Amino acid sequence: MPIGFAKSIFTTSAAAGQQDRGYWFSNGTTSDGSDGAALMIDRTTGDWPINNKAFTLSFWWKGTSSDMPSATLGATEVLRMNTTSQPEGLIGATLRTDGFEILYQIDGNNNLIDAKPASFSANFLDDQWHHFVIEGNVSSSPSGSAQVWLDGTSINTTSSWTLAGTVTEHDRLFHNCNPTVLGVSYNDSRSSTLNFANLWLKFAKDQDVASNISKFYDSGYVDLGTDGTASGLDQPELYMYVDSGSITNGGSVPASITVTAEGAGDYTFNNSGGPGS
């Protein structure tokens, strides 16, 4: 596959119903060389609704430190925004060997949330399924607000904010890479071979996760159905899960999910073996 190759594998939203416990992973490389792969999530029309500067993000992951890239501080971009006209991502969720770093970029100003509990690699990169959820709002005065839960437990975060400027809406989300190249081209930086499942994203801080964590994680896996609502949550704009060997969006916003890769990079989508299996 040449650089920037894109293979569309989903174009419409799914209906509510029972969800298979599948998962996905890049079967390419973790290096910053060739043969990496990522997923691009492109809105069918318009941009993702991000001007409220808030979001709630939930997903499952499984793997070890060997699944992480050796460069860029052992970091993989679970979620990153990009557009055809803006080189900076507005929202980035980075999984590192020492924990999580959440980024809001607004007109070049970095607004960071660090969630890095002690012994993260030993406890959460142990080849078992683990769950992450964050509920944050960068608009909050004076320094924004965010809460993070790992496996249903609230953990401490540290923040450094430089609030300024306005939000530019973005039309594309990337999963498992740092898309510094504009458009559809894949940039093989910050890519992992971790397993992922059930990525749930809502551009609002309105789920009251502190009181409703059991709707995301209840002593383990919670079935969210095929539109992200089976446990009682609102339908998110994006809900990625595996169905019939393909990555599927059950969110409220129509979007295509595309494999972007270099060389021999590609993805595997398994119908079973995910969290709770």
N, C-alpha and C positions, 0 to 999 in steps of 0.2 A: 504494500500500500504506500503511495506517495505521501509526503508531508501534506497535512490538511485534508486527507481523505475523510469523507463523511458518509456514513451509512445510516439512513433513517430507519428506525425500527418501531416508531409509534407516532400516531397522528391525532387520535381522538381520545376523549375521556371515557372512563369505564363507569358502569352502573354499580350501585351498591349491592353487596352480597358477601358470601363467604370468601375469605382470602386464603390462598395457599401460602405456606410458610417458606417462601423462596428467598434467594439472595443473589447478589451479583458481585463480580470482581474482575479487575483487569488481569488478563493472563500474559501481559507484556512484561516490561522491565521496570525496576524501581530506580534505575540510574537516570542521570540527566543526559544520557546519550540517546540512541535511537530505540525504536520498538516499544514505546510507551503508548498508553491509550487513556482516553477520558470520555466523559459523556457531556454533551452540550444539550441544554434544555432551552428551546427557542419558542417564544410565544408565537402563536399563529398570526395574530395581529397586535400591534401596539407594544407597549412596554409593561414590565412587571410593576405592580402598584406599590411603589416604595416611598412615595413622598411623605408618608406619615413617620418615616424614620424609625419604625418599630417592626419587630418580627418575633415569631416563636418557631423554633426549629427543633425537631426530634428525629433521631435515627438510631439504628443498631449497627455495631461493628464487631468484627472478630479478626484476630491475627496476632502476630508477634512483631518484635522490633525488626526482624529480618524482612518483613513486608514493607518497611518504611524506606524511603530514599536515604542514601547515605549522605547526600549533600543537603544544603538548605536546612540545617539543624534537624534533620530527620523529620521533616514536616510534609504532610499531604493536605491539599486543599479539598476538604469535604464539600464545600460550596464556595463558589466565587462568582461575582458578577462581572460582566463585560458587555461591550456594545460595539457596534460598527464605527462609532465616532469618538468614544471616550476610552483612553487606555487604562483607566483606573477602575478597579472593582469597588462598588459601594459597600457590599456586604461580603465578608469572608469568614468562613469557619474553618480553622486550621487545626488538624489533629497532629500533635508532635509527640516525640518520645517522652516528653516530660509533662504532657497535659494538653490543654486546649488554649488557643488564642483566637479570640473573636474580634474582627476588625470592621469598623465602619469608616469608610473613606468619603469625605465630603469636601469637594473642591480642594483636594490635596492635603487636607488635615486628617491625620490618623487618630482614631478614637478606639482604644484598645481595651479589651477585657481579657484578663488572664485567669484561667481556672486550672491550677496545677497542684493537685494534692500530692503529698509525699508518696514516694514509691509508685508513681503512676505506671511506669513501664512494667514493673513486676506484677502489679495488681490488675492492670487493664489491657496489657498487651501480652496476655497469657494463653492465647489461642482458645478463649471462651467468648461467648456472646456477651456484650455489654451495651448499655443504653445511655444515651445522652439527650438532654433537653435543655434549651435555654429560652428564657423569656426576657426580652430586653427592649429598651426604648431610649434611643440616643437624644430625643428631644427634651427629656426631663432636665429641669434646672436643679443645681448648677452643673452637674457633671454626668448626667445620664443615670440609668439604672439598669441592672441586669441580675437575674438569678439563674444559677446553673444547678442541675441535678445529674448525678451519675448513679446509675442503677437505683433510682428512686430516692437517693439521699442528697439533700441540699449541701453544696460544698462552698467554701469561701472563694471569693473572687477578688482580684485587685484591678483597678481601672486607672487609665491615664487618658485624659480627654483634652482635645483642643477644638472646641465647637466653633465652627465658622462656616459661612457660605450657605449654599442651598444644595439640595439633592437633585442630581440629574437622573431621570428615569433611564433604566437599562432594559434592553430587550432580550438579553441572553444570560443564562446561568450556566456555570461549568461545575462539574463534579469530578474530582480527582486530578486536577492539574491547575497550574497557575497560567491563565490565558493572557499572557502579556502581548501576544500578537492579536491585532484587531481582526474582527470577522470570524470566519469559521476555522481558521488555522489552529492546529493543536501545538501547544508549547510544552515539551516534555520535561517540565520542572514541577516538583512537588506532586509526583504521581506515586501511588502505592499499589500493592497487590492485596490489600486488606479486603476482607469480605464486608459487604454492606447490605442492609435490608431496611425497608419501610421508612424512607426519608419523607418527613411530613413538614411542610413549610407554610406558614400563614403570615402575611405581612401586617400583623397587628399584635398588640400585647393585650389580648382580651380573653384568654382562656383560664386565667386565675390558676396557673399551674400549681402554686403552693397548696391550694385547697383541692386540686383535682389531679394530683400526680398519679393516682391509681388509674386514670383514664389513659395514661401513657405507659406506665410501668407499675405492676401490682405483684410484687415479689417475683417478678419475671415477666415473660411475654404477655402482651395484651393484644388481642386481635382487633385491628382497626377497620376491618372490612376492606372493600375495594374503593371506597371514596374517603377513607380517613375518619369516618364518623361512628363506626360500630360501637365504640366504647362510650359515646355520649359527647364527643368533641364536635365543634363546628367543622364544616368542610373546609379544608385549607385550599389555597390557590394551587399548590403543588403537592401531590402525594405519589411517590415513586415506589413501586413494588413489582415483583416478578409474577407474571401470569402466562402460562402455556409457553414457557421458554423465552419470553420477551420481557423487556422492561416496559412498564405501563404507567401512565399518569391517570390517577383517579381524582385529581384535584379539580377545582371549579374553573380553572383557566385553561382553555385548549392550548396545547403546546406539543411540539415534536421533541422526541428524545433521540439523539444521534450519537453514534460512536465516532469520535475523531481520533485519529491515530497516526503514528509514523511507522514505517517499515512493517514488521510483522505484528505490531501491536493490535490487540482486539479484546473483546469482552466475552465472558461466560455468564449465562443466566441460568441458574438452577431452580427448578420448581420446588424442591424440598431441601431440608437440611439447614434452614434458617433458624432464627431464634424461636425457642419454644418447640422445636421439632423433637 
